[in-house]
Amino acid sequence: MHGFSTTGDIVKVIKFNEDGLVTKLAPKVYTVCKEPLSGTYYLEISKDKFSEPTLYGNTEERADKIIKAFNARELPTGVLLSGIKG
């Protein structure tokens, strides 16, 4: 099967297997990758298992709340933490 992808003024013809087409991603850990030649981005299923991050500073109360909420949810969810350690 063929489809089309448009980015600005560029239209690309894409060949794909309809049996492999999905509308929702499975709950897993993904890495965002970039194809060096075309500059397009794609997701790759991470080979590393997810583990709870090490927390820095005096954040025990907030950290417990975040980790409990993350573990209690049945639906997939994510937590993005950023900033300088400490």
C-alpha positions as CSV (number, residue, x, y, z in Angstrom):
1,M,0.0,0.0,0.0
2,H,1.2,3.6,-0.6
3,G,0.5,6.8,1.3
4,F,1.8,10.3,1.2
5,S,3.7,12.4,3.7
6,T,3.8,16.2,3.4
7,T,6.2,18.6,5.0
8,G,5.8,22.2,3.8
9,D,6.2,22.0,0.0
10,I,7.6,18.5,0.0
11,V,5.4,15.5,-0.7
12,K,6.9,12.0,-0.2
13,V,5.4,8.7,-1.4
14,I,5.6,6.2,1.4
15,K,5.3,2.4,0.9
16,F,4.0,0.5,4.0
17,N,2.5,-2.8,5.0
18,E,-1.1,-2.2,6.0
19,D,-0.9,-5.1,8.5
20,G,1.8,-3.3,10.4
21,L,0.0,0.0,10.6
22,V,-1.0,1.0,14.1
23,T,-2.9,4.0,15.4
24,K,-1.7,3.8,19.0
25,L,1.7,3.0,20.4
26,A,2.1,0.2,23.0
27,P,3.2,1.4,26.4
28,K,7.0,1.0,26.3
29,V,10.1,3.1,26.6
30,Y,11.0,4.7,23.2
31,T,14.1,6.5,22.0
32,V,13.7,9.3,19.5
33,C,16.2,8.8,16.7
34,K,17.1,10.9,13.6
35,E,17.8,9.4,10.2
36,P,21.1,11.2,9.2
37,L,20.5,11.2,5.4
38,S,16.9,12.3,5.2
39,G,16.7,14.2,8.5
40,T,13.5,12.4,9.5
41,Y,12.7,11.4,13.0
42,Y,11.5,8.0,14.2
43,L,10.9,6.0,17.4
44,E,12.9,3.0,18.4
45,I,11.8,0.7,21.2
46,S,14.5,1.0,23.9
47,K,16.4,-2.1,24.8
48,D,17.1,-0.8,28.3
49,K,14.5,-1.5,31.0
50,F,12.9,1.5,32.7
51,S,14.0,2.1,36.3
52,E,13.0,4.8,38.7
53,P,15.5,7.6,38.6
54,T,17.8,8.7,41.4
55,L,16.5,11.8,43.0
56,Y,18.7,14.7,44.1
57,G,18.1,17.3,46.8
58,N,15.3,17.5,49.4
59,T,12.5,16.3,47.2
60,E,11.2,13.2,49.1
61,E,7.6,14.4,49.5
62,R,7.2,15.4,45.9
63,A,9.1,12.4,44.6
64,D,7.0,9.9,46.6
65,K,3.8,11.6,45.2
66,I,5.1,11.3,41.6
67,I,6.3,7.7,41.9
68,K,3.1,6.6,43.7
69,A,1.0,8.2,41.0
70,F,3.1,6.7,38.2
71,N,2.9,3.2,39.7
72,A,-0.9,3.5,40.5
73,R,-2.0,4.3,36.9
74,E,-3.2,1.5,34.7
75,L,-3.0,3.5,31.5
76,P,0.3,4.5,30.1
77,T,1.8,7.7,31.5
78,G,5.1,9.4,31.6
79,V,7.1,11.7,33.7
80,L,9.7,14.0,32.3
81,L,12.2,15.3,34.8
82,S,14.8,17.9,33.8
83,G,17.2,20.3,35.3
84,I,20.6,20.4,37.0
85,K,21.3,17.7,39.6
86,G,20.6,18.9,43.1
